[in-house]
Structures are given as structure tokens and as C-alpha cells.
Amino acid sequence: METELKTAFWIRIKNIIGALRDVSSEIAKGKGNIVFIEQFEEHTDQGIHLYLEIEGVNDTEKLIENLNELNVVIDVKTVPTFGEIYGKRVIVVGGGAQVAEVAKGAISEADRHNIRGEKISVDTIPLIGEKEIANAVRAVARLPRAKILILAGSLMGGEISNAVKEVKEEGISVISLNMAGSVPKFADLVVSDPIQAGVMGVMAIADTAKFDLSKHKGRVY
């Protein structure tokens, strides 16, 4: 089934009670379905920005006109969706040195595919602590466009392993470096070389690659 085309709106509204209600009501009147929304606060009295991705909008210009007529709206414009700009996301979590090496491989490989027309971005966060890493792993399932998680460290287990199982149930693939602890037992793939782990992570989600992660699940390289 084809995914319905999304239109992204960048809307600046007044920072008052009911502003979001009025905007969403107008979009509903226009038969639009909000599939993603994010709010950005400004450090001035010029209101706040809303980024919305909307499906089902038949007349974009008419919707913009109607939104501009609302008292709570300051201005409206259409923008490319985050998916069009940043595409699929590779998330790398773990120790600083290992994260840096994984990112090196992932960014180099993403560049190769993006030149061919793909859109793949790489996000990283160096962390220490079982609780902190477990929280970060669980949060990947809540990140828009996140497709694969790479865990880069020398020792991970316990609550982190539980978090890995949870995000896999949400459809996120997981690659782990070959490290001490129980995390490698629960990852879809274990890779010893961090640069290669980054490369394989990107290949696993790239439409222009021939690497099928499902055929390598449970293996250690």
C-alpha cells in the first residue's frame, strides 16, 4: 500500500491558550490528518513555531489562506518534510571513542548512498552508565525516522539488554560491537570493527544497498 503524500507546514502562532486547538481544528476542517507535530519555542515575544506533517490536504493554498485568517496565527509556509531532507536515521549510542569510530564508518557509507539520491543521516550520543544508556536505547523507538541502532562500547548488559529487546519489538534493528556483557546476545548482528559496524548499519537500511540484515541475524563478524 502506498504511503499518502505528506505536506509539511512551518507555522508561527501566538503563545496563548487554545492556539494549538484552533490550528488543529482548521486543519481538520480541510480534511487534513496531522501525522507528526513538533513545537519550537522562541526566546522572544514573537510566538512559537509549529512544524507539522499533514496527510490528505487537497488544496494547500486554501488551507494556508484559512490558517492565516486565524487570530492565533502569525504566519504560515510550506517546507520540505524532515524525511525529504534528513531521511532515515542511524542512531549510535555508547562510549565516546567507540561512537566516534562507528560514526566515521556510518557517515562515510551514508555519503556514498546519499550521492545516489538516498537520504540517510547519522545521530550520535556518547554516554556512560547503565541507566543512562538504557534510557537512550528506549528513546530510539520514539525518535521519528529512526531505523537502526548501533551500540558502541566495551561493556553493556543488564537493563541495557532489556531495552534492546524492547526497541527490537518496536521494529528497530540493533547492531552491537563485539563487547563484554549480554547486549551482543540480543543484537541482530555483532560486528567487531567499529568502522565496519557503521558501514553495515547504513547498508542495512539503504535502498541502494544489497545488504539484507535478516540474512545475517545472530552472526558475529
Phi, psi and chi 1 to 4 in degrees:
 res  aa     phi    psi   chi1   chi2   chi3   chi4
   1 MET       -  132.3 -174.6  174.3   64.6      -
   2 GLU   -73.8  143.1  -69.4 -172.4    6.2      -
   3 THR   -77.9  131.6  -57.8      -      -      -
   4 GLU   -65.7  141.3 -170.0  169.4   -1.3      -
   5 LEU   -63.8  133.7 -176.3   64.2      -      -
   6 LYS  -104.7  142.9  -69.5 -179.6  -75.0 -170.3
   7 THR  -114.4  133.0  -56.5      -      -      -
   8 ALA  -100.8  133.9      -      -      -      -
   9 PHE  -117.9  138.2  -72.6   80.2      -      -
  10 TRP  -113.1  105.4 -175.6 -117.1      -      -
  11 ILE  -118.0  128.1  -53.5  174.8      -      -
  12 ARG  -101.5  122.6 -172.7  153.8   53.9  105.2
  13 ILE  -122.7  161.4   62.5  174.9      -      -
  14 LYS   -70.7  145.3  -63.2  176.0 -177.4  177.9
  15 ASN   -85.8   71.4 -170.1   10.4      -      -
  16 ILE  -134.4  159.6   59.5  175.7      -      -
  17 ILE   -63.1  133.7  -65.0  173.0      -      -
  18 GLY    91.2   -4.5      -      -      -      -
  19 ALA   -63.3  -46.7      -      -      -      -
  20 LEU   -64.0  -38.0 -179.2   57.7      -      -
  21 ARG   -59.5  -45.4  174.7 -156.1   58.8 -156.3
  22 ASP   -65.1  -41.0  -67.5  -10.8      -      -
  23 VAL   -65.7  -47.8  168.5      -      -      -
  24 SER   -65.8  -33.5   58.9      -      -      -
  25 SER   -64.9  -41.3  -64.7      -      -      -
  26 GLU   -66.0  -39.0 -167.8   60.9   47.1      -
  27 ILE   -64.4  -40.5  -68.3  169.6      -      -
  28 ALA   -63.6  -38.2      -      -      -      -
  29 LYS   -61.4  -32.4  -70.2  178.1 -175.4  177.2
  30 GLY   -86.7   12.9      -      -      -      -
  31 LYS    66.3   21.7  -52.8  -60.3 -178.3 -177.3
  32 GLY   -87.7  144.3      -      -      -      -
  33 ASN  -115.4  115.7  178.8   38.6      -      -
  34 ILE   -75.7  116.6  -59.8  172.5      -      -
  35 VAL  -104.3  -15.2  -65.5      -      -      -
  36 PHE  -156.1  138.1 -179.0   77.2      -      -
  37 ILE  -143.2  140.0 -178.2  170.2      -      -
  38 GLU  -142.7  140.3 -168.9  164.3   -3.4      -
  39 GLN  -109.8  136.4  176.2  178.5  -50.5      -
  40 PHE  -123.3  116.1  -59.5   85.0      -      -
  41 GLU   -84.0  140.2  -67.5 -170.8   20.5      -
  42 GLU   -98.1  151.6  -62.9 -177.7   -1.9      -
  43 HIS   -91.8   33.6  -61.5  -69.2      -      -
  44 THR  -136.5 -174.9   67.5      -      -      -
  45 ASP   -95.1   21.4   58.6   -4.1      -      -
  46 GLN   -90.2   16.3  -60.7  -58.6  -51.8      -
  47 GLY    93.2 -165.8      -      -      -      -
  48 ILE  -129.0  155.9   58.2  176.5      -      -
  49 HIS  -101.0  140.8  -89.8  110.9      -      -
  50 LEU  -116.2  132.6  -64.0  176.2      -      -
  51 TYR  -108.3  121.9  169.1   82.4      -      -
  52 LEU  -128.7  137.6  -57.2   99.2      -      -
  53 GLU  -108.7  125.0  -67.5 -177.2    3.6      -
  54 ILE  -127.1  135.1  -53.4  171.7      -      -
  55 GLU  -102.8  156.2  -68.0  178.1  -16.9      -
  56 GLY    82.6   10.7      -      -      -      -
  57 VAL   -80.9  113.0  178.8      -      -      -
  58 ASN   -84.0  -35.1  -65.7  -38.3      -      -
  59 ASP  -128.6   90.6 -169.3  -21.5      -      -
  60 THR   -62.6  -44.1  -59.7      -      -      -
  61 GLU   -62.4  -39.5  -65.2  -56.9  -41.2      -
  62 LYS   -66.3  -40.7 -179.2   61.5  175.9  175.9
  63 LEU   -63.8  -43.0  178.5   55.8      -      -
  64 ILE   -60.4  -42.7  -69.1  175.3      -      -
  65 GLU   -60.6  -44.6  180.0 -177.4  -29.6      -
  66 ASN   -67.3  -38.6  -67.9  -19.3      -      -
  67 LEU   -66.1  -40.3  -72.9  169.3      -      -
  68 ASN   -64.9  -22.5  -86.0  -42.4      -      -
  69 GLU   -79.0  -13.4  -70.6  177.3   -3.8      -
  70 LEU   -70.9  141.0  -64.3  175.6      -      -
  71 ASN   -65.5  -27.5  179.9   55.7      -      -
  72 VAL   -84.1  -11.9  -61.5      -      -      -
  73 VAL   -94.6  132.5  170.8      -      -      -
  74 ILE   -92.9  -48.8  -59.9  171.6      -      -
  75 ASP  -160.2  160.4   56.3   62.5      -      -
  76 VAL  -139.8  141.5 -176.4      -      -      -
  77 LYS  -153.0  157.5   63.0 -178.9  176.6 -179.4
  78 THR   -91.8  148.0   58.3      -      -      -
  79 VAL  -139.8  162.0  -66.8      -      -      -
  80 PRO   -62.7  147.1  -20.6   32.6      -      -
  81 THR   -69.7  158.0   66.9      -      -      -
  82 PHE   -60.1  -33.7  -76.8  153.8      -      -
  83 GLY   -63.5  -38.8      -      -      -      -
  84 GLU   -68.0  -32.8  -68.0  171.5  -39.7      -
  85 ILE   -89.3  -51.5  -61.6  171.6      -      -
  86 TYR  -103.7  -20.0  -66.3  106.5      -      -
  87 GLY    63.7 -148.0      -      -      -      -
  88 LYS   -71.4  149.3  -56.1  169.9 -174.2  175.5
  89 ARG  -115.9  133.1  -61.6  170.3   72.8 -178.6
  90 VAL   -99.5  127.0  178.8      -      -      -
  91 ILE  -110.0  126.3  -47.9  -62.8      -      -
  92 VAL  -117.2  123.5 -172.3      -      -      -
  93 VAL  -128.8  138.4  176.9      -      -      -
  94 GLY   150.5 -153.1      -      -      -      -
  95 GLY   -73.0  147.7      -      -      -      -
  96 GLY   -55.1  -48.8      -      -      -      -
  97 ALA   -65.0  -43.8      -      -      -      -
  98 GLN   -69.4  -39.8  -66.2   95.6  -28.6      -
  99 VAL   -60.3  -41.9  163.7      -      -      -
 100 ALA   -61.7  -40.7      -      -      -      -
 101 GLU   -71.2  -41.0  -68.8  -59.7  -62.9      -
 102 VAL   -62.5  -44.2  170.4      -      -      -
 103 ALA   -60.9  -36.9      -      -      -      -
 104 LYS   -59.1  -46.7 -175.0 -173.4  -61.3 -176.8
 105 GLY   -67.4  -42.2      -      -      -      -
 106 ALA   -66.2  -43.1      -      -      -      -
 107 ILE   -66.9  -41.1  -68.3  168.5      -      -
 108 SER   -62.5  -42.3  -63.3      -      -      -
 109 GLU   -72.2  -38.6 -176.2   67.7   13.0      -
 110 ALA   -61.2  -39.3      -      -      -      -
 111 ASP   -59.7  -39.7 -178.6   64.9      -      -
 112 ARG   -63.4  -39.7 -169.7  167.2   71.3   89.8
 113 HIS   -81.0  -35.0  -66.8  -77.6      -      -
 114 ASN   -66.5  -29.6  -70.1  -13.1      -      -
 115 ILE   -62.0  -29.5  -73.3  172.9      -      -
 116 ARG   -85.4    2.3  -56.4  176.5 -171.8  175.5
 117 GLY   109.4   -3.5      -      -      -      -
 118 GLU   -70.7  168.1  -72.6 -101.6   11.0      -
 119 LYS  -134.1  103.1  -71.1  -67.2 -171.9  -61.6
 120 ILE  -132.4  128.3  -62.0  173.2      -      -
 121 SER  -118.7  158.4   53.8      -      -      -
 122 VAL  -122.8  124.2 -178.8      -      -      -
 123 ASP  -117.1  136.9  -62.6  -83.9      -      -
 124 THR  -132.6  153.2   66.6      -      -      -
 125 ILE  -149.3  119.8  179.9  167.7      -      -
 126 PRO   -81.5  128.0   25.5  -27.3      -      -
 127 LEU  -139.1  155.5  -75.2  174.0      -      -
 128 ILE  -130.6  151.9   58.0  171.4      -      -
 129 GLY   104.7  131.9      -      -      -      -
 130 GLU   -59.3  -47.0 -179.4  179.8  -17.3      -
 131 LYS   -64.9  -44.2  179.3 -179.4  177.9 -178.9
 132 GLU   -63.1  -44.0  -71.8   76.3    8.8      -
 133 ILE   -69.1  -40.9  -65.8  174.7      -      -
 134 ALA   -60.1  -42.1      -      -      -      -
 135 ASN   -62.8  -41.0  -74.9  -20.9      -      -
 136 ALA   -65.9  -39.6      -      -      -      -
 137 VAL   -62.6  -47.7  169.4      -      -      -
 138 ARG   -61.9  -35.0  -70.4 -170.6  172.4   97.4
 139 ALA   -68.3  -20.7      -      -      -      -
 140 VAL   -59.5  -35.4  173.2      -      -      -
 141 ALA   -65.9  -17.5      -      -      -      -
 142 ARG   -99.0   -4.6  -55.1 -166.9  -64.7  -89.0
 143 LEU   -81.6  131.8  -70.1  174.3      -      -
 144 PRO   -65.7  138.4   23.0  -32.9      -      -
 145 ARG    69.2    5.9  -52.0 -179.5  -37.4  -78.3
 146 ALA   -70.6  127.5      -      -      -      -
 147 LYS  -115.8  -29.0  -60.3  -61.7 -179.7 -177.6
 148 ILE  -149.5  144.0 -167.1  164.0      -      -
 149 LEU  -115.7  132.7  166.2   66.1      -      -
 150 ILE  -115.9  122.2  -54.9  177.0      -      -
 151 LEU   -98.3  119.1  -72.3  169.8      -      -
 152 ALA  -119.8  108.7      -      -      -      -
 153 GLY  -169.4 -174.5      -      -      -      -
 154 SER  -110.1  -15.8   55.4      -      -      -
 155 LEU  -155.5  116.0  170.5   62.6      -      -
 156 MET  -145.1  135.7  -67.8 -173.8 -168.7      -
 157 GLY  -170.4 -159.0      -      -      -      -
 158 GLY    58.9 -123.6      -      -      -      -
 159 GLU   -65.6  -26.7 -167.0   57.9   29.7      -
 160 ILE   -64.9  -40.4  -57.2  171.9      -      -
 161 SER   -62.1  -40.6  -64.3      -      -      -
 162 ASN   -62.2  -39.9  -67.5  -28.2      -      -
 163 ALA   -65.6  -38.2      -      -      -      -
 164 VAL   -60.8  -45.4  167.2      -      -      -
 165 LYS   -59.7  -38.4  -70.8 -173.4  -75.0 -175.8
 166 GLU   -67.6  -44.3  -68.4  172.1   22.4      -
 167 VAL   -71.5  -29.9  -63.8      -      -      -
 168 LYS   -64.9  -35.5  -73.5  177.6   62.1  177.9
 169 GLU   -66.4  -21.7  -69.8  173.3   -2.5      -
 170 GLU   -89.7    4.6  -63.7  -66.6  -30.9      -
 171 GLY    93.5    8.8      -      -      -      -
 172 ILE   -90.8  124.8  -56.2  -66.5      -      -
 173 SER   -76.9  149.0  -61.6      -      -      -
 174 VAL  -130.7  127.1  179.1      -      -      -
 175 ILE  -112.5  138.0  -68.6  177.3      -      -
 176 SER  -122.2  145.1  167.9      -      -      -
 177 LEU   -68.4  157.4  -67.5 -172.0      -      -
 178 ASN   -77.6   95.3 -165.8    2.7      -      -
 179 MET  -128.8  172.0   65.9  178.1   84.5      -
 180 ALA   -73.3  157.0      -      -      -      -
 181 GLY   101.6  177.9      -      -      -      -
 182 SER   -90.3  -10.3   58.7      -      -      -
 183 VAL   -55.2  -44.9  158.1      -      -      -
 184 PRO   -56.9  -26.8  -28.6   37.6      -      -
 185 LYS   -67.7  -24.7  -62.4  177.7 -177.1  177.4
 186 PHE  -104.4   -8.7  -62.5   99.9      -      -
 187 ALA   -74.3  156.2      -      -      -      -
 188 ASP   -70.7  -29.9  -65.9  -59.3      -      -
 189 LEU  -152.2  141.9  177.6   66.4      -      -
 190 VAL  -117.9  127.5  178.1      -      -      -
 191 VAL  -127.5  129.0 -176.9      -      -      -
 192 SER   -74.8  -40.3  -60.8      -      -      -
 193 ASP   -87.2  122.4 -179.6   75.6      -      -
 194 PRO   -63.3  -37.6   19.2  -30.6      -      -
 195 ILE   -63.9  -43.2  -67.9  178.8      -      -
 196 GLN   -65.6  -33.9 -174.5   64.2   22.7      -
 197 ALA   -61.6  -42.0      -      -      -      -
 198 GLY   -65.1  -42.1      -      -      -      -
 199 VAL   -61.5  -47.4  170.0      -      -      -
 200 MET   -69.2  -30.7  -64.7  176.2   81.5      -
 201 GLY   -62.9  -43.7      -      -      -      -
 202 VAL   -68.7  -43.3  170.1      -      -      -
 203 MET   -59.6  -33.3  -69.7  176.0   63.8      -
 204 ALA   -66.2  -26.1      -      -      -      -
 205 ILE  -111.6   -4.8   64.0  172.1      -      -
 206 ALA   -80.4  132.8      -      -      -      -
 207 ASP   -70.3  -24.4  -66.4  -29.9      -      -
 208 THR   -94.0   13.2   50.5      -      -      -
 209 ALA  -110.6  160.5      -      -      -      -
 210 LYS  -111.6   22.2  -64.4 -177.7  178.7  179.8
 211 PHE   -95.4  117.7  178.3   72.1      -      -
 212 ASP  -104.4  106.2 -173.1  -12.1      -      -
 213 LEU   -61.1  -31.9 -176.8   60.2      -      -
 214 SER   -62.2  -24.3   65.1      -      -      -
 215 LYS   -84.1   -5.2  -64.3 -179.7  179.3  179.3
 216 HIS  -121.1    6.7  -59.8  -93.6      -      -
 217 LYS   -60.0  134.8  -76.3 -167.6  174.0 -177.5
 218 GLY    85.5   -3.8      -      -      -      -
 219 ARG   -88.1  159.4  -65.2 -172.7 -179.4 -178.6
 220 VAL  -123.0  127.4  177.8      -      -      -
 221 TYR  -119.7      -  -65.8  104.4      -      -
